[in-house]
């Protein structure tokens, strides 16, 4: 049996959150740095985990120290996803038993208050789309449309409201499925077949086998990657990560997949 964690000799907190493009980060602050870190948290868009019980005390030893005198993203360093998941679980507000509500505001989808376009021609200001950062090897991330002129869109990472917008062409944007709740989407299995003419399906109803779509990875990073559909059972797809063939296959429902523009000039 493991020994209980020893109480800390000084107060401590952990600041944690995702970077503007969804990368996990966290830092521990102790002693005289705690008040300043607590004050800085809302300005940086970070959450606070109070180090008060044995679980948090044991966790704080694994979290790298933060730097309260630094600026911006340098206040707390990037960390591994599994460590971030442990912090997030402890940092979730607990819900009273029997009220029938969700367990945490952190677990709620950030898409609930924003619109998902049904097609590339349907993209409007305020919509959530998928975009790649400067390095395509970093995958796709959710971004908010803040302005557009013709086919050129200004976007902002959702967790960087004061950050500088960046520009992307309409054809380079990915789409998250808006669902079939009255927004004009209806799956048609008859249109989903291994014999599609396009490697990149133009609609969710057209997704078939041997096509490239976007799938969200598991975990807190909210990162999407290109994947190839290899099997299909009605609206449930087995996929292989296109650029990471050594990883296990995944299974996703049709409504959980994203689309890449089918125009070859967009890549």
N, C-alpha and C positions, 0 to 999 in steps of 0.2 A: 504494500500500500504506500502511495506517495505521501510525503510529508506535506502538511499545509504550508502555504506561502507565508513567510514572515511579514508582519505589518511593516509598512514603509516608515522610515524615520522622518519623512517630510511629505507634505501634500504633493499629489501628482495628478495630472490629467493627460489624456491622449486626444490630440486633434486628428481627425481623419476625414477623408472625402475623396472624390474623384477629380482628376485634372480636367481641363476644358474638353479634352478628347477622350475622357473616360478611363484614364490610367489610375490605378489605386495608389494612394499616398497616405502617410500617417507619420506623426512624430510625438514623442513623449516630452512632457515638460514638468519639471519638478521645482520645489522650493519657491524662491522669489520670482521665478519665471512664470508661475501659474497665473497670477492675476493678469499679466500682459497678454499671455496666450489666450486666456478666456475672452479678453476684450477683442483680440484680433480675429477670433474664429468666425463671427458673422461677416466680417469684411472680406474674409478670404473664401467664404462659402463652405466652411468646414464645420463638422459636427464635433461635439465634445463627449468623450467617454470619461466619466468620473471614476477614478481608481480608488474604490472603496471596499470592494469585497475580495475574497481570495482569488476568484477567477481573473479579475482585472489586475490584481497585484502580480499574479503569475504571468499575465500577458504583457505587462509593461516592460518586463525584462527583455522581451523579444523585439520590442518596437524601437527603432533607432531614435536617437535624440533629435528633437526639433531645434531650430535656430531662430529664436525670437527676434534677433537683431537683423536677420536677413530680409529680403524683399520678395513679394509675390510667391511663386511656386517653390522658392528655395527655403521657405519657412519650415515646410515639412517635406521629407524626401519620398521618393517613390518606393513602394514595397511590393513584395510578392502577393499574388492574388489570394493564396490560401491564408496568409496572415491577415490580409484585409477582411476576408470573410469572417474570421474569428472576432475581429474588432467590431465589425458591423453587427454581428449577432448579439454581442454584449451591449452594444450601443443602442439597440432597438428599445423604444419605450414599451413597457409591458402593458397589456390590456387587461382590465378586470375580467375575471372569469364570468362567463354567462352572458356577455353583452352581444355576442354574435358578430363582432366587428373584426377587422383585420388586426394583425399583431403590431404593425409598424407603418409609419408614414414612409420609411425608407423602402419598404417592400412594394409600395404602390407604384404603378407604372407612371413614368414621367410623360407619357403620351396622352393621358386621360384628358388633359385640358387643352390639347392642341390637335389641329386637324391633320389628317393624313391624306394626301392627294390620291385620287383614283388612277391618274395617268400623268404622263409628263406634261401634257397640255393643260392639266388641271392644277398645276402648282401655283399657289398664291402666297402672298406675304403672310407670315405667321405659321405656315405649314412646317411640319417636320419631314425631312428627307434624309437620305444617307449620302455621305460624301467621304472622299478619301483626303487624308492630310497630305503634306508635301511628299511623303514617301509612301507609295502604294503598298509597300511590304507591310505597312502598319494596319492594313485592313480598312474597313469602312466604319464610320461613326455617325451617330445622329447629329443633325444640325438644323437650325431654325432659319427659315427664309426671312430676311429683314428688308429686302428691296430687290427689284429686278428691272432690267431694261432690255426688252426683246428676249433673247435667249441667254442673257448673262445675268446670273443671280448673285446677290450678296448674301452670304450666310454667316451665321455666328454659332459657335459651339454653345449648347444650352447652358453649360455651367460657367460661361465666361461672358456674362451680360455686358461687362464694361470692356471686354477685349475688342481688338480691331477686327472688323468683318473681313472675310476673304471672298474671292470671286470664283465661281465655277460655271461652266457652260451647262445648259439644260441637259445635253446628251450625256454628261458625265455624272449625273445624279442617280442615285438608287432610290427605290420606293419601298416603303413598308406597307404591307397589306392593310387596307382600311377596314377589312372585315366584311361580313355579309349582313350587317345590322342596318339595312335600309340605305346603304351608301352606294348602291349600284353594283355590288359584286355578287356574282353567283357562280359557283363552280359548276363545270360541265365535264364530267369524267369522259364523255365521248370525244371531247376535243383534246384530251390528254392521252398521248400515245407515244411509243418509241419512234414514231416516224415523222416527228415534227420537222418542218423545213428550216427552223431557226434554232441555233444553239442556245440563244438567249430568248426565252419566251416573252412575248409582248404583253401578256396579261396573266393573271393568276390562274384563270380558267384554262389557259393553254399550256400550263406546266406539264411536261411529260417526262419520260425516261431519257437519259443521256443529254440533259440540258444543264446549263450553268445558271444558278440562282445565288442569292445571298442568304446565309444562315447565321443566326446569332449564336456566339459561343456561350457555353455555360459559365456562370460566375458573375461577379459584380462589375466587370469591365464594360459591358454593353457594346462589345466589339463584334462586328459582322465580317464574314469572310465569304469568298466565292467557293461554291461547292457544286459538285455534279450529282444529279439524281441518278441512282443506280437501280432502285427498285421502287415499285409503286403499288400500294394496296388501297384502292379508292382514293381518299384524300390524305393518306399517310405515306410519306416518302422516306426512303433510306438514301443517305447522301455520303459522299466521300469528299473531304476537303480537297479542293483542286490543287493547291500548292503545298499540301502537307500530307502526302500519301502514306506516310508512316504512322499517322494518327488513326485511331479507331473510327469506324463509320458512325454516323449519328442518324437519328430518326426525328423527323419534324412533320407536323401537320401542314397542310397547304397554306393555311392562314398565317403561319409563323414564318413564311419565307419572304424574302425581298427580291425585287427585280432589278436587273442591270439593263440599261437601254439597249434594245436589239440592234441599233445602228452600229455597224462595225467601225465607223469613223469616230465613235465616242471612246474608243480604246486605243 
